[in-house]
Amino acid sequence: MKPIANEQKGNTMLSISEIAIKAKVSKATVSRALCSNAKDIVKPETRKRILEICKMHNYLPMSSARALASGKTQTIGLVLSDIEKDFASPYLSEIISSLVLSLKSFNYDLKIIMISPQENPSKSDEEVLATLHSRSVDGFVLGSGILGDQTLAELKKLEIPALTLYSPSDNPSKEMIHRVGINNAPATFELVQHLCFCGHENVIYIKRRKTERSFRSELFTATARKECLKSDEIEISLAQNPIQTISATRSAISMNWEHLKKYSAWVFENDLMALGALDIMKEKGVTIGRDIALAGYDNIEENANYYCERPILTTIAPPRKQLGELAGQLLMELIETPKKVCESRFLPSRFIVRETT
């Protein structure tokens, strides 16, 4: 009995040797033509011929074979401590999406690595270190808030390609690791100037009550003080789940209404909180933008995960898409140059004036 041929009207899956024979080139030339880092050394007409043969016979280069030849996995690990919360975040989810596309342009994939949240920071640090030592990926992107001193020291010692996604609320003092992030200072200055220009003399900054410092609120307070804008601050208790922030803010604003209503401008730690306050103001009959001005951070109304037909909230908009692209580019540089001097790259956010101010 004859074996069944693995062939469908000319669409047989060929080996790289057979492709080389059909294209009348060497196997090395075929490999170069299919490799993004070496394709430019193959003549365009030769590469075109090779690609046409590959397409005709449904040939796809095996990533495992490429990895074996190059010593690289063609994969980047994204280390997160709370996947449910991180993927629900309008801020981080869009950055991750952009990072995936950026890495894809370099023929890299993204692997999510979950680090269990720990009450004991040293235990969490141990999990991160175990991931780093596994060498199952070529580089790492570390979510904010999960880096301990032990991990930072190990990254520096082993020269592992890694960077952290710096959040505007993070401590900016740690500079032992490459970082990409958002710089809110110029846009915050514009916001304060705008409030002064509109004649606001009593402004309040509203933030969520939490244990760690809020560097975003400290930035606003310092900028307002410098521009001689009188501002106070209040903490309100909210649910930890970011999806519940709008409804939770409604309740918190209602409880603090008598205290808050004396301020002519309210600046919120994020737009989700501001949108919750917006609902309460409408119920109270407040003319928003005239009786009380509202502003927030993050430009949630123009986020892919939050549908809004017509944005109305004055906000500070982070360049989320560009941040993901920047992270991908820097990682590729670190893989090519592991001993690259540690640096931080920041993109400025943008101040957007809308009808709430």
Secondary structure as UniProt FT lines:
FT   TURN            9..10
FT   HELIX           16..23
FT   HELIX           27..34
FT   TURN            36..38
FT   HELIX           39..41
FT   HELIX           44..56
FT   TURN            57..58
FT   HELIX           63..70
FT   STRAND          75..80
FT   HELIX           83..88
FT   HELIX           90..104
FT   TURN            105..107
FT   STRAND          109..114
FT   HELIX           121..134
FT   STRAND          139..142
FT   TURN            144..145
FT   HELIX           149..158
FT   STRAND          162..166
FT   TURN            168..169
FT   TURN            172..173
FT   STRAND          178..183
FT   HELIX           185..197
FT   TURN            198..199
FT   STRAND          203..208
FT   HELIX           215..226
FT   TURN            227..228
FT   STRAND          231..236
FT   HELIX           242..244
FT   HELIX           245..255
FT   HELIX           257..260
FT   TURN            261..262
FT   STRAND          265..268
FT   HELIX           271..283
FT   TURN            284..285
FT   TURN            289..291
FT   STRAND          292..297
FT   HELIX           300..302
FT   TURN            304..305
FT   STRAND          314..317
FT   HELIX           320..336
FT   TURN            338..339
FT   STRAND          344..348
FT   STRAND          350..352
FT   TURN            355..356
//
